[in-house]
Amino acid sequence: KFEAGAKIPSHTHKGNEFTVILEGSYSDEMGDFVPGDFIHLTENHHHKPVAGDKGCVCIAVTDAPMQFTGPIGPILNYFTGVA
């Protein structure tokens, strides 16, 4: 669950991420996602999701850790145990 306008730092995945939007929405470099949308991302995708005006409730399942990218990525990865 993400509050309205919440921003997730830029990241990729070391495997697959499957997400279903239940309420609200989020946007990223690939577009806008609304209830009922199913998103499948792999290690080839980098994104920086931002929750919509009403926030976002979603279910996300991953088979490998998230890896933060961008300027503060190495710091976030250090604290989350992803190297």
Secondary structure, DSSP 8 states (H G I E B T S, - for coil): -B-TT-B--SEEESS-EEEEEEEEEEEETTEEE-TT-EEEE-TT--B--EEEEEEEEEEEEESS-EEE-STTHHHHHHHHT--
